[in-house]
């Protein structure tokens, strides 16, 4: 039987968004957000805010109302800002997404309307997923409020919630309309959350920019004091490197099997799951980085001196480099952490592709990891870094 010639459809859709840096975004004298939202036609706006931020900044909701009441705002705030608890547990069910969908429908938001999210990475994920799926996509404006979200997750193109016990199982690739990093929000973070973004900056420096790694080393004391100048410099460069990878790396929506920006994350995501998210994302990534750094050195890819510099920096920045869940065994004597490799491959499809290091500032890809080599690396982390 002869098949007819196929009809081929091939097209490109240009995406663009800006990452802005400012302070006191809701100060009436600061026109940035008005300029971002004002496109000549009045549009509707729905705002969702992380609960801890409202507790730390009691005047925030009034500040938003006053700011948007300005005649030049160009938007209508259609409802009182919605307040959600932050943290990874927010992503563990669909109720917050359904609540946002309900409000989008109730208030008649369209594809040209805005859903603005003010909070950390988990809240941005939930709001971004809701925005991407309502009307097949409404304009999503992110205002990240943590070092982690300002330098990494909040400037990316992914949105997701957790399902089936797996992190980010249900989600979309949907670039935001704009990202606004306001340094004022960082002042109200607990110390542990202030430093959380440092680990993703170290990660991207390790695979992309040796000079940036050296900059983090030299500013470690200032970062540990939460010096605003040092923190802002780290966030800006981390965000820039993440954005450059997305825009210039050739695979922004991850159609291939490689995820270099997830260096150290195959173990990190599994650690979060095994600990029932007791281990924070930042802590899990630090441990995942340490594991893959030791593995890279043991496999002969990375010089011992470079490995020690990396482990020393992570330790100096206050990150734990071992957790008991790494050494956990099931009833069959297997190590559940190793399932992170197969889950990583399943998530992406195709070949298993893991980023390892050949030197600080340069990663490379491998398509298998020795289970005995991973166990050896875990043994070393336990011996050196368990309390």
C-alpha atoms as one frame of an Amber mdcrd trajectory, in Angstrom:
protein
   0.000   0.000   0.000   1.396   3.361  -1.014   1.188   6.167   1.528   0.428
   9.692   0.409   2.996  12.410   0.961   2.719  14.005   4.411   1.800  17.606
   4.974   4.618  19.138   6.986   4.079  22.006   9.376   7.127  23.778  10.723
   7.197  27.170  12.383   8.968  29.174  15.055   7.434  31.340  17.747   9.699
  34.092  19.083   9.728  34.443  22.867  11.075  37.408  24.755  10.923  38.535
  28.349  12.982  40.910  30.450  14.401  40.417  33.930  14.375  43.747  35.749
  16.271  44.690  38.895  14.907  47.312  41.240  14.232  48.238  44.863  10.859
  49.029  46.435   8.849  48.099  43.363   5.581  49.272  44.966   6.865  52.690
  45.946   4.557  55.142  44.099   7.654  56.948  42.798   8.910  53.744  41.108
   7.341  53.532  37.644   8.873  50.182  36.627   5.847  47.938  37.205   3.469
  50.493  35.663   5.644  50.580  32.553   5.743  46.785  32.378   1.957  46.445
  32.659   0.796  49.484  30.697   0.313  48.643  27.026  -2.173  51.357  26.148
  -5.322  49.384  26.989  -6.566  48.872  30.539  -6.311  45.222  31.524  -7.248
  43.087  34.516  -4.767  41.931  37.143  -4.905  39.163  39.721  -2.185  39.055
  42.409  -1.078  36.115  44.558   1.356  36.609  47.462   3.278  34.257  49.739
   1.910  34.236  53.278   5.263  34.675  55.022   5.932  37.843  53.047   2.608
  39.364  54.132   3.501  38.538  57.737   6.901  40.210  57.360   5.587  43.210
  55.412   2.146  44.017  56.887   1.790  47.127  54.710   2.444  45.244  51.464
  -1.177  44.703  50.420  -2.061  48.349  51.058   1.070  49.392  49.162  -0.064
  47.316  46.162  -3.556  48.850  46.261  -2.177  52.394  46.420   0.358  51.731
  43.684  -2.186  50.265  41.278  -4.739  52.978  42.040  -2.366  55.434  40.395
  -3.935  56.820  37.217  -0.977  55.610  35.144  -1.041  51.973  36.275  -2.951
  50.772  33.212  -4.488  47.817  35.078  -7.486  46.994  37.231  -6.881  44.966
  40.382  -9.930  42.709  40.135  -9.821  41.185  43.625  -8.013  41.305  46.920
  -4.589  39.668  46.591  -4.746  35.919  47.206  -2.478  34.661  49.960  -0.921
  31.201  49.757   1.453  29.444  52.107   4.816  29.030  50.439   7.182  26.107
  50.382   7.279  22.843  48.479   4.139  21.434  50.117   2.139  24.068  48.204
   2.961  22.079  45.055   1.778  18.729  46.384  -1.842  19.036  45.234  -3.900
  20.833  42.584  -6.106  22.826  44.951  -4.097  26.097  44.688  -4.031  25.831
  40.880  -7.777  25.181  40.774  -8.387  28.155  43.072  -6.488  30.453  40.717
  -8.307  29.028  37.688 -11.617  29.716  39.459 -10.656  33.327  40.118  -9.476
  33.831  36.534 -12.886  32.629  35.319 -14.920  34.485  37.944 -13.297  37.840
  37.235 -13.238  37.460  33.468  -9.500  37.568  32.896  -8.453  37.061  29.286
  -5.264  36.043  27.521  -4.222  39.700  27.680  -4.789  39.947  31.445  -2.116
  39.504  34.091  -1.492  37.075  36.923   1.276  38.453  39.121   2.954  36.233
  41.705   5.002  37.589  44.617   6.892  34.902  46.489   9.454  32.132  46.410
   9.994  29.428  43.832   7.165  27.100  44.884   4.540  29.837  44.728   5.903
  31.039  41.386   5.651  27.461  40.083   2.000  27.148  41.126   1.003  30.574
  39.816   2.962  30.052  36.612   1.300  26.703  35.965  -2.142  28.231  36.571
  -1.338  31.170  34.270   0.017  28.896  31.532  -3.070  26.664  31.528  -5.893
  29.202  31.965  -7.109  30.169  28.463  -3.996  28.252  27.247  -1.917  31.058
  28.690  -2.401  34.451  30.302   0.360  36.951  31.015   2.382  35.884  34.038
   4.490  38.457  35.891   6.902  37.057  38.452   8.165  39.031  41.431  10.557
  36.544  43.093  11.231  37.222  46.761  14.090  34.824  47.593  17.699  34.586
  46.513  16.919  31.160  45.050  14.045  32.372  42.896  15.666  35.681  41.908
  18.828  34.021  40.661  17.472  30.740  39.306  13.931  29.362  39.253  12.112
  32.659  38.955  13.995  33.650  35.794  13.407  30.381  33.943  10.691  29.083
  31.641   9.402  26.120  33.634   6.302  25.817  35.830   5.194  22.664  37.612
   3.491  20.969  40.527   4.296  17.648  42.160   2.325  14.459  41.521   2.648
  10.701  42.101   5.304  11.418  44.727   7.553  12.965  42.088   8.801  16.517
  41.999   7.547  18.664  39.095   5.750  15.769  37.411   2.962  17.947  35.970
   3.953  21.231  34.380   4.585  23.406  31.364   7.264  25.309  29.546   5.846
  28.822  29.482   8.059  31.910  29.590   6.834  34.654  31.934   5.662  37.992
  30.586   8.315  39.671  32.765  10.378  39.103  35.903  10.997  41.854  38.452
  13.691  41.205  41.055  13.188  43.581  43.988  16.115  43.501  46.412  13.949
  44.926  49.196  12.101  41.617  49.544  15.333  39.853  50.513  15.649  41.880
  53.723  12.710  40.026  55.239  13.960  36.491  54.611  15.156  34.217  57.437
  18.902  33.666  57.191  18.523  30.112  55.850  16.427  31.359  52.934  18.757
  34.278  52.304  21.605  31.887  51.620  19.544  29.307  49.714  20.167  30.934
  46.343  23.909  30.771  46.798  23.972  27.076  45.938  22.376  27.534  42.506
  24.861  30.320  41.814  27.695  27.931  42.684  26.107  25.312  40.419  25.891
  27.530  37.361  29.394  28.882  38.009  30.740  25.320  38.120  29.404  24.441
  34.690  29.640  27.837  32.985  31.959  30.435  34.542  35.185  29.790  36.448
  35.623  33.524  37.132  32.183  33.664  38.742  33.135  30.736  40.984  36.244
  32.654  42.067  34.077  35.722  42.695  31.811  33.697  44.984  34.877  32.350
  46.803  36.282  35.840  47.354  32.949  37.231  48.544  31.995  34.257  50.751
  32.528  36.167  54.005  30.408  39.064  52.754  27.735  36.641  51.556  27.672
  34.974  54.969  27.056  38.439  56.472  24.290  38.900  53.888  25.972  42.013
  52.579  23.473  43.530  50.105  26.113  44.467  47.534  27.587  40.945  47.473
  24.143  39.322  47.391  22.890  41.516  44.564  26.030  40.864  42.513  25.639
  37.098  42.987  21.948  37.162  42.062  22.494  39.317  38.985  25.268  37.124
  37.561  23.460  33.890  38.439  20.289  35.122  36.731  22.292  36.246  33.708
  23.994  32.873  33.302  20.711  30.994  33.639  19.030  33.265  31.091  21.965
  32.957  28.670  21.690  29.166  28.800  17.953  29.285  28.114  18.270  31.764
  25.251  21.520  30.530  23.711  21.842  26.874  24.760  19.782  25.571  21.868
  17.168  23.648  23.857  15.107  26.017  26.047  12.146  23.624  26.289  14.318
  20.540  26.905  13.337  18.472  23.881  16.658  16.639  24.159  17.956  14.432
  26.941  20.448  16.861  28.482  19.820  19.270  31.336  23.139  20.929  32.207
  21.431  23.420  34.526  20.356  20.418  36.589  23.927  19.538  37.515  23.704
  17.847  40.918  19.926  17.623  40.740  19.392  13.948  39.946  20.295  13.159
  43.555  18.835  16.388  44.941  15.306  15.738  43.701  15.404  12.189  45.067
  16.715  13.408  48.427  13.837  15.844  48.746  11.394  13.025  48.032  13.076
  10.527  50.386  13.049  13.065  53.214   9.396  13.963  52.577  10.771  17.426
  51.769  12.333  17.816  55.216  15.525  18.564  53.297  15.142  21.900  51.536
  15.828  22.237  47.838  18.966  24.287  48.501  20.341  21.749  50.977  19.537
  18.883  48.618  21.270  20.609  45.697  24.380  21.252  47.794  24.552  17.546
  48.686  23.869  16.591  45.063  26.677  18.867  43.891  29.075  17.405  46.453
  28.160  13.862  45.389  28.752  14.551  41.692  31.947  16.503  42.409  33.415
  13.589  44.383  32.225  11.149  41.714  33.823  13.303  38.975  37.127  13.371
  40.867  37.100   9.633  41.601  36.386   8.887  37.936  39.468  10.865  36.927
  37.596  13.745  35.299  38.201  16.478  37.894  41.445  17.463  39.576  41.576
  16.873  43.328  42.451  20.516  43.940  39.339  21.704  42.121  37.173  19.205
  44.002  38.498  20.407  47.352  37.884  24.062  46.416  34.272  23.248  45.598
  33.629  21.254  48.764  35.312  23.952  50.848  33.179  26.710  49.339  29.919
  24.826  49.842  30.915  24.150  53.453  31.937  27.771  54.048  28.572  28.954
  52.747  26.934  26.808  55.408  25.486  23.953  53.371  25.365  20.389  54.720
  27.080  17.905  52.423  25.561  14.701  53.786  22.104  13.482  54.773  21.161
  10.062  56.214  18.766   9.537  53.298  21.804   9.128  51.034  22.745   5.992
  52.938  19.229   4.654  53.320  18.552   1.085  52.171  15.268  -0.641  51.437
  14.176  -4.141  52.488  15.951  -5.657  49.499  19.208  -3.969  50.485  19.016
  -1.515  47.574  19.842   2.179  47.888  16.734   4.242  46.997  18.903   7.252
  46.157  20.109   5.381  43.071  16.550   5.356  41.743  17.095   9.070  41.177
  19.139   8.186  38.095  16.364   6.175  36.460  13.750   8.776  37.439  15.928
  11.490  35.925  16.102   9.503  32.680  12.389   8.708  32.743  11.541  12.389
  33.170  13.593  13.392  30.137  13.285  10.277  27.991  16.013   9.133  25.638
  19.456   8.351  26.978  20.407   8.971  30.558  22.384  12.209  30.353  24.150
  13.515  33.446  26.402  16.560  33.668  29.710  16.021  35.457  32.731  18.305
  35.846  36.090  18.218  34.105  37.178  21.496  35.701  35.655  24.428  37.530
  33.657  26.322  34.933  33.289  23.448  32.481  30.874  20.560  32.591  30.509
  17.647  30.215  27.921  14.939  29.651  28.007  11.245  30.455  25.375   8.631
  29.682  25.936   6.319  32.595  27.095   6.458  36.194  28.613   3.522  37.998
  26.414   2.535  40.929  29.465   1.347  42.829  31.093   4.700  42.072  28.078
   6.555  43.436  28.148   4.419  46.579  31.856   5.152  47.008  31.182   8.878
  46.729  28.380   8.599  49.298  30.710   6.723  51.651  33.196   9.583  51.427
  30.552  12.221  52.091  29.349  10.276  55.122  32.865   9.882  56.482  33.803
  13.534  55.958  30.593  15.453  56.508  28.147  13.466  58.685  27.688  14.955
  62.135
